[in-house]
Amino acid sequence: MKKPTISICLMLFCILTQNALSQNPVVISEHAIWCTHYQIGFPPTESYTIYKSAGDTLINSTNFIKLYSAPAHRNGFSSYSQDGPFTYCYAFRNDTNNRAYIFPATDTSEHLWYDFNLSVGDTLPENPSWYSTQYLNPGNNVIVSNIDSVFYCNEYHKRYIFNSMMFPNLVCGVGFNGDLIKINGIYFEYYVGLDFFCSDSLISNCCFTITGIQNIDNNTSDILFYPNPVKDIISITLVDKAKVEILSIEGQIIKTINATEKQTTIDVADLSNGIYIIRAKTDKGIVVKKFIKN
């Protein structure tokens, strides 16, 4: 009678172990904050960037999560100060197949960002849009050597460890523990790493402090415009005074107005049909959106 009991216990242990390794099934956390640390040269020049995900946006009829960034500096071992306003820079979405896609604010299409459909022995696929293995020796591949779990912000996350010491680990829900956005070539005089991750963008119950943090969830420095697509006149609604610019998809400024009223319009009838960018600069930050002229 004891053998079945032992078998049941072993089964429960395996299930619990597997659960510990597979916690946080979301590819990238949709309500979180990251801080990346950049260091280059000798003596080193250091800089910090805070990323924060907050709020939804609809792009091409698909729901995305907005991702903002802001400059920061480090005060001490676990204390940071935000040095400027958050600006909208990317949007991302998680699909149902353990992948995440990213949509730059100035781009016209999404790109594969993260793919967690990997097993031990698999080769990390080359993704030139967001990470590259080109700085490795010719013929070398980045291969998953181990899969375990790591403790981030009060919960376990599945972690992929690679055979190359030059390549950062990949953590489910968090991303690379190097640069969140783009992995560049890593040299001896160059360093980029993830200083911290918190799955709560309100910074509660996390092991660090940030002073001057902006609450994006109630951010009013947004811009509304219609129609989209547009034929001749864009009607714009602003909360704050703003410098509004129309840019080509390549980033060239085509039109500029200084909007002092909450309601304003821009005539785009003279523009060729295509995709353009509308950018509003306010005292609280920069908002970038796209529209179609037809």
Rosetta blueprint (number, residue, H / E / L):
1 M L
2 K H
3 K H
4 P H
5 T H
6 I H
7 S H
8 I H
9 C H
10 L H
11 M H
12 L H
13 F H
14 C H
15 I H
16 L H
17 T H
18 Q H
19 N H
20 A H
21 L H
22 S L
23 Q L
24 N L
25 P L
26 V L
27 V L
28 I E
29 S L
30 E L
31 H L
32 A L
33 I E
34 W E
35 C E
36 T E
37 H E
38 Y E
39 Q E
40 I E
41 G L
42 F L
43 P L
44 P L
45 T E
46 E E
47 S E
48 Y E
49 T E
50 I E
51 Y E
52 K E
53 S E
54 A E
55 G E
56 D E
57 T E
58 L E
59 I E
60 N L
61 S L
62 T E
63 N E
64 F E
65 I E
66 K E
67 L E
68 Y E
69 S E
70 A E
71 P E
72 A E
73 H E
74 R E
75 N L
76 G L
77 F L
78 S L
79 S E
80 Y E
81 S E
82 Q E
83 D L
84 G L
85 P L
86 F L
87 T E
88 Y E
89 C E
90 Y E
91 A E
92 F E
93 R E
94 N E
95 D L
96 T L
97 N L
98 N L
99 R E
100 A E
101 Y E
102 I E
103 F E
104 P E
105 A L
106 T L
107 D L
108 T L
109 S L
110 E L
111 H E
112 L E
113 W E
114 Y E
115 D E
116 F L
117 N L
118 L L
119 S L
120 V L
121 G L
122 D L
123 T E
124 L L
125 P L
126 E L
127 N E
128 P L
129 S L
130 W L
131 Y E
132 S L
133 T L
134 Q L
135 Y L
136 L L
137 N L
138 P L
139 G L
140 N L
141 N L
142 V L
143 I E
144 V E
145 S E
146 N E
147 I E
148 D E
149 S E
150 V E
151 F E
152 Y E
153 C L
154 N L
155 E E
156 Y E
157 H E
158 K E
159 R E
160 Y E
161 I E
162 F E
163 N L
164 S L
165 M L
166 M L
167 F L
168 P L
169 N L
170 L E
171 V E
172 C L
173 G E
174 V L
175 G E
176 F E
177 N L
178 G L
179 D L
180 L L
181 I L
182 K L
183 I E
184 N L
185 G L
186 I L
187 Y L
188 F L
189 E L
190 Y E
191 Y E
192 V E
193 G E
194 L E
195 D E
196 F E
197 F E
198 C E
199 S L
200 D L
201 S L
202 L L
203 I L
204 S L
205 N L
206 C L
207 C L
208 F L
209 T E
210 I E
211 T E
212 G L
213 I L
214 Q L
215 N L
216 I H
217 D H
218 N H
219 N L
220 T L
221 S L
222 D L
223 I E
224 L E
225 F E
226 Y E
227 P L
228 N L
229 P L
230 V E
231 K L
232 D L
233 I E
234 I E
235 S E
236 I E
237 T E
238 L E
239 V L
240 D L
241 K L
242 A E
243 K E
244 V E
245 E E
246 I E
247 L E
248 S E
249 I L
250 E L
251 G L
252 Q L
253 I E
254 I E
255 K E
256 T E
257 I E
258 N E
259 A E
260 T L
261 E L
262 K L
263 Q E
264 T E
265 T E
266 I E
267 D E
268 V L
269 A L
270 D L
271 L L
272 S L
273 N L
274 G E
275 I E
276 Y E
277 I E
278 I E
279 R E
280 A E
281 K E
282 T E
283 D L
284 K L
285 G E
286 I E
287 V E
288 V E
289 K E
290 K E
291 F E
292 I E
293 K E
294 N L
